[in-house]
Amino acid sequence: MISSMTAYARKELNQPWGSASWELRSVNQRYLETYIRLPEQFRSLEPIIRERLRNRLTRGKIECNLRFDLDPTNQNQQLSLNIELAQQILNAADWIRTEYQAGEINPVDVLRWPGVMSAKEQDLDTISQEILALLDTTIDEFIAVREREGKALSELIIQRLEGISLQVDKIRAWMPEILEWQKERLKSKLEEANIELDNSRLEQEIVMVAQRIDVAEELDRLMTHVKETYSILKKNEAVGRRLDFMMQEFNRESNTIASKSINADVTASAIELKVLIEQIREQVQNIE
């Protein structure tokens, strides 16, 4: 199943320590580019996150953002008082007030003294594991979105491939009549110019003209490309680059058909072929 390079996914986790959420978004890019934004306390996870993204994705410009919020209520409940240090500060302040007969003790100032109050540090290792597990879930959802978008792209491409097949059938059906018309046209020109050729020479001239305008090989190659594209669309892997190459092959054949055309109908079909191929190429640019 093919995947689109354009997608968005978001997952959130709520725990006693607070909340965390991942956002993944991507746009078209020939190769894989990852941009990761993390809170400072989780900077050490960046190599792990980058590796997980690269293991699951192959193309696209990926933005990966982590939002992390501690529960202030929970954090406040974990404040602890260093009673011994606070007592020492109070004793020192009381001595100064007694000796110098000045100053009042402000309890809040005591609490602000470094080391008097401390918050119990969160277990970042445990939180990190939960956050990484959430990332995996987010990537799963992200890939599912890409695949849904890819299915829609695949259906659009298949419609265009059917259109290409229809134009090939039309041109193929017209060619015998066009060749016969060109044969009669050549004979008429020779007669008007009073040029007489023996049957052998005339046949050679007709063969040369037919070769210049015959597009049977190009039509056969177009149908081969159509079949190959169908096959590529069924592959369960990244196929964007392969499809991009196929579009070059499609364009080569359609250009040749257009250059050989001596008939308005064939010219119109050649133009339609180029339109259909360009529409597929635009969709292919968004396929992983």
N, C-alpha and C positions, 0 to 999 in steps of 0.2 A: 504493500500500500504506500502510495507516495504521500509526502508530507509538505505542507506549506511552510515557508520561512517566516510568515507573518502570524503572530499569535500572542496571546496574553493569558496569564494565569496568576491567581493570588490565593494563598492559603494562610490561615491564622490559627494560632495556638494560644489558649488561655490556661494558665497554671497558677498555683498559689504564689509563685514568685513574681508573676506579672503576665505580660503578653508578648508575643512575637509574631511577625507576619513576613512572608516572603512575597515579592512581586517579580515575575519574570515576563519580559516582553521582548519581541524580536522583530526585525525588519529585514528586507532583502540585503544580502551581502554575498559576494562570490565565495568568500572563505568564512571560517568561523572566527568571530571576534567577541570577546567577553568583557563586559564592564561591570565590576562588582563594587557595590557600596555597602560598607559594614560599620556598625558602631565600633568605637575604639577598642572596647574590651574583647571584641571578637576578631580583631585583625589577624590573629594567628590562624584563623580558619580559612583564610583566602586561598592558599594553595590547594586545600582539600576541596573547597567549593569549585574552584576552577577545573580541577581534575574530574569531578563528578559531572560537570557540564560537558566537558570534552568527551567523556565516555558515552554520553547519551545523544549528543548533537554533533552534526558535521558541518552545517553551513548556517549563516545568518549572523546578524549583529545582535548580540544578546545583552540585555540590561538585566542585572540581577541585584535586587535591593532587599536588604534586611532591615526591618524596623523592630526595635526592642524597647520595651517599657517595663520597668520594675513597678510593682504594686507599692505605692508609698505607704499604704496602711500596713501592709505586711512588713515593710522595711522598718517602720517606726516601732513596731512591736518587738523588733530584734535589737533595739538600742540597749546598751549595757553601761552601767556606771562603775567607774574605777573608784571605789569608795576610799581606798587607802590613799590614792593620789589626791582626791578631793579633800580629804582630811588634812593632808600635809599642806595644801594650798590655803585652806581655811586657818590653820594654825599659824602659818607664816603671815597671813593678812592680819590676824588678830594681834600678833606680836608687834607688827608695824603700827597698828592703830594705838596699842597701849604705849609704845615707846614714844611715838610722835604726836599722840593726841589728835589724830586727824584721820579722815578717811572712813568710808563706810564700805562694808562688804556687799557686793552685788552678786547674788547667787548665780545669775545668768552669766556673769563674767567668769565665774569659776567653771561653769559647765563648758564654756568656750575654750578653756585651757587645753592645749593639745594632750590627748591621751585620757582626759577625764571621761568623755563620752565616746563610745565607739559603736559602730553598727556591725553586726555579725556579717562577715563577707558571705556572699552567695556562693554556692557550690557551682562555679562556672563550668567545671568539667561535665557535671550532670546536665546543666542547662545547655551546654554546647551539643551534647549528644541528642537532646530532644530537638534542638534547632536543626541539626543536620538531618534528623529523621523527617522533620517537617519539610526540609528542602527536597528530599527524595519524593515525598508525596506531591509537592508542587511541580517538580519536573515531570512526574507521571501525568498530572493534569495538563501541563503545558504541551507534552507530546500528544496527548489525546486531542487537544484543540487543533494542533498542527495537522493531525491525521484527518480530522473532520474537514478542515479547510482544504487539505490535499485531495480528499474525495471529490469535493466540489470542483476543484481545478481539473481533476482527471476527467470528470464528466464533460466539462467544457472542451477539453482537448479532443476527446472522443468524437464529439459533435463535429469539430473541425476536420478530423481525419475522415469522417464519413463524407463531408463536403469535398475533400480532396479526391476521394475515390470516385465520387459522382462526376467531377470535372474530368478526371482521367478517362472514365468510360465514355463521356461525351466526345472528347477529342479522338479517342480510338475509333469511335463509330464514324466520325467525319473523315478520317484519313483516306480510306479507299476512294471516296468521291473527290477529295481534294487532289489526290495523286492523278486520278483520271482527268480531272479538269486541267491540271498543270500540263499533262501530256498533250491534250488537245490544243492547249494554248501555245505550247512550243511548236507543234506542227503548223499552226496557223501563222505564227511569226515567220517561220521558215518559208512558207508559201508566199507571204506578203513580200518577203525580201528576195523572192525568186532564187532561193537556195535549195538545190536538190541534193539530198543525201541518200546513199544506198541504205537498205534496210538495216544492215549491220551497224553502220555509223549512227543512224537515227536511234537505234535501240541503245547504243552507248550514251548518247546525249540524254535520252530519257532516263536512263539509269542514274546518270550523274545528277540530274535535276531532282530525281526522287530521293537520292541520298541526302541532298542538301536540305530538303524540307521534311524528310521522314523523322518522326519523333518517337517511333516505337520503342527504341531503347530507353529513352528518357522516361516514357510512360511506365515501362517495366520497372525501372529503378525507383520511380516514385512509389509504385505499389509495394516494392520491397521495403522502402523506408516506412511506409504506412504499417506494414506487418511488424517490422522491427519496433516501431514506436508502441504499438499495442503490447508487444512482448515486454518492453521496458516498463510500461505502466503497471504491469502485474508483479514486478519484482518487489520483494520485501526488503528494500535497502534504499540508500540515498541515490537518486537517479538524475538529479538536476543537471549535472555536468554532461552526462551522456545524452540527455534530451537536447541540451544546448548544441552539442555536436551534430545531432540529427537534423536540427533546424538549418544548419549550414549546408548539409547535403540536400535537403528539400529545396533550399533557395537556388542551389547550383542547377538542379534539374529544371526548375520553373523558369529560370533565366534563359536556359538553352531553348526551351520550348517557345518562349516569347521571341527569341532572336530568329528562330526558324519559321515563324508563322508568316503565311502569305494569305491568310483567310481571316476575315473579321470575327467569325465565331471562335476560331482558335485563339485569336488575340484576346478576345473577351474572357475566354476560359483561363488563359495564361495569367491575366490580371487578377481574376478571381482566385486562382491558385496562390498568387503572391499575397493577396489579402488574407486568405485563410492561414497561410504559413506564418505571416506576421502576427496574426492573432494568437496562434499557438506559441510563438516565440515570446510574446509578452507574458503569457501565463507561465511559461517555463522559467522565466526570470525569478518567479516567486516559489519555485519548487526546490526543496532541500536536496 
